[in-house]
Amino acid sequence: MEQKFDIKNSFKNTVRMIRYNLKIIFAGRFIWFLLAAFGFFLFFAIQTVWNGEALTDGTVYNLLIFPGILLIFYPSVFGIQNDDDSRMLEILFGIPNYRYKIWLVRLLMIYVLIFLITILFSAVASVLLYKINVLEMAYQLMYPIVFMGSMAFMFSTIIKNGNGTAVLMVLIGVALIILQDAVERSQWNVFLNPFQIPNNFNEIIWQGLITKNRIFLGASMIVFILYGLYNLQKREKFV
C-alpha cells in the first residue's frame, strides 16, 4: 500500500514538474506561434492548390517544414531568457549539475511536443491535400526542425539574449535558403527533401545521400546540444 502511494505521489510530482517546465519554456506565448504556424501552412497549402501544382509527398514536406521550424523557434531561442526573466537561472545554478538534467528534460519535452504537433499537421495535410504516411512524414521533418532548434539553443547559451539569438537565427536561416541551390544535391543540404528525388538522379545514390544527410543532421544536433549544455557551466556569464 505504501509503495502504491509512493508511485502515485511520484507520478503527480512528475506531472507537476512537466507542467511547470512547459509554462516556463513557452511562457504563455507559444499558442501564438502555433496559430501562426498553422496559418502559414493553410496559406501555402491553399496557394499550392490554387496554382494547380502537382501534389506529392515532396510537396507536403515542403509545405510543412517552415511551420515546423516556426514551432521550434520560440522555445529554443527564448528558453534561456525565460529562465532569466523568471529568476530560474539563479535557482538552477544553485543546484550542482541539475541544470544539465533540467535542460535535457526540457529539450526532450520540447521535441516530443513538436513531434506530436507535426503529426497533427501531417494528418491534416493527408486529409485535405494528399494521402501520405503521417508518421514517416513527421519523422523526416524532425531532422531539420530539431537541427535548427538545437542550433538555436546553442546560440542562446552564447548570446544569452532572446532577441539577439532570434536575429542571428533568422540570418542563418536566410543564408541556408540562399545556399540551398548550391548544395541541393549534396548531404549538406539542411532542408533536403527526402520525398523529392531530383531529375536524372539514380535512386540508389539518392537513398545513400539521404542516409548521409540524416547522419550529418543527427550528429550536428548532438554537438549543438552538448556545446549548449557545456556553456551552462559558466555561471558568471548568466547570473
N, C-alpha and C positions, 0 to 999 in steps of 0.2 A: 504493500500500500504506500509506504514511504517512498519507494523507488518510483512508483507511478506518479506520485505528487511532484517529485523532483523533475521528472521528464516533462510534466505539464508546465511547471514553472520555467524550465529551460526553454521550452517552445514559446511561451509567452514573452520571455525576455528577448529571444531571437527575433520575434515578430516586431517587438517594440524597437529593437536596435535597427532593424531594416527600415521601418517607417521613419525613424528619427534621422537616419543617414540619408534616406531619399529626400526628406524635407530639406536637409542642409544642401545636398548636391543640387537639387533642382530649384530650390528657393522660391517655389510658387510660380516661377516664370516658364517652366518647361511646357506648360499647356499651350502657350503662345507659339512656341517652336513646333509643337506637334500639329497645331492647326495650320501654321504656315507651311509645314512640310506636306500635309495633306492637300492644302490649297494649291501648292506648286505642282503636285502630282496630278491633280484633276485638271489644272490649266494646260499642262503639257500633253496630257492624255487626250483632252478634247481637241487641242490643236493638231495632234497627230492624226486623229480620226477625220477631222475637218479637211485636212490637206490630202486625205486619201492615201497616206503612206501604208506600205505593207506591214502588217502586224506579225511579229515573230517573237520568240523568246528573247532574242537580242534587243528588239525594240522595247520590250517590257523592262529589261535590265537597264537600258539607258534612261528610261522614264523614272525608275526607282532609285538610281544611285545618288542623284542630287538630294532628294528628300531624305534619304538615309543619312547622308553626311550632315545635313542641316539638323537632324535629330541629335547627332552625337556632338554637335558643335558647342552648345551651351554648357552641358555638364562637364565636358573635358576642358574647355577654355576657362570657365569661371569657377571651377571647383575649388581651387586653392584660395581664390579671392573670397568665395562664400565662407570658407573656413575662417579666414581672417576677419571678415565682417561680423561673423557670429562669435568671435573670440574663441573658436575651437582650436586654432593653431597653438595658442598658449597652453591649452589643456593637453593636446596631443604631444607636444614637445616635453611636457612634464611627465609623460609615461614612457619609460625607456623601451625602444623597439616597437611599441604598439602602433606608432604612426604608420609603419610599413604595412602591418597587418590590416589596419583600418582602411588604408587607401587601396590595398589589394582587393579587399572585400568590396569596397565602393566601386572600383573599376569593374569587378565581376558583375555587380548588381547593375551597373550602367549598361554593360554589353548584353547581359541577359534581357534586360528590358527593351533595349533597341532591337534585339533579335526578334522578340515577340511582336513588337510593333511592325517590324519589317515583314514578318509572316502575315500579319493582318493586311498590310498594304498589298503584298503579293497576292493574297486571296481575293482582295477587291479587284485587282488587275486581272486575275484569272477569270473572274465572273463577268466583268464589264468589257474587257478588251480581247484577251487571247488566252486560251487554255494553256496553263503552264504547270510544271511541278513546283508547287509552292515552297516546299521545304528546300529543294535544291536551289531555287532562285534566292531564297533568303540566306542560305549558307554561302553562296558565291558572293552575294552583296556584302556580307560581313567582312570580307577581306579588305576591300578599300575603305569601308566605313571604320573598322577598328584600327586600320593603319593610320588614317587621318586623326582619329580620336586619341590614339596613343601618342602620336607626334604632338598634338595639341597639349596633352597632359605634360609631356616632357618640357615643352617650351614654357608652359605655365609655371613650372618649378624653377625655370631660369629667369623669366621676366618678372614673375610674382605680381602681375597685374593683368586682370581680365581683359581690359580694353586693349592694352598693348599686345597681348597674345592674340586677340581676335584680329587685329590689323595684320600682324605677321602671318597668321594662318590664311587670311584672305589673299595676301600677296603670294604666298606659296601655292595656294590653290589656283590662282590665275596663271602663275608660271608653269605649273604642271599641265594646265589645259593648253597653254601656248605650245609647250614642248611635246604634246601628245602626238601630233602628226609625225614628228621626228622619231618617236620611239614606239609608234603604233604596232609594229610587228616584232617587238622585242619583249623580253621578260621584264624589262624595267618600266613598262607602262603601268602606272599605278591604277589607272582606270580601264585596264584591259577587260574587254567584254568576252567572256568565255563562250557565249552563245552565238557569237557572230564571227565566223571564220572569214578572213579576208579572201578576196578573189584570187584565183590561181595559187592557192596555198595548200600544200599537202596536208591532209587531215592528221596523219600520224605525227608529223612535225609540229602541227598546231597543238595537239594534245600534250606533247612534250614541253612546248613553250608555256602552256597554261600551268603545268605542274611546276616548272621552274619559277614562274611568276608568283604562284601561291607560296612557294618556299621563300622567295625573296620578301614578300609582304609579311609572312608569318615571322621570319627571323627579325625583320625590322621592328615589328610590333614588340617583340620581347626586348630588343635593345632599347627602344624608346621607354618602355615601362621601367626597366631596370635602372636606366640612367635617371629617370624622373624620381624613382624611389631613393636612389643614391643622393640626389640633390637635396632631398628632405632631411638628410643628416646634418646639413649646415644650418643649425638652429639660428645663429646670429643673423643670417640673411633673411629670415622670415619673421622673427619675433622682435 
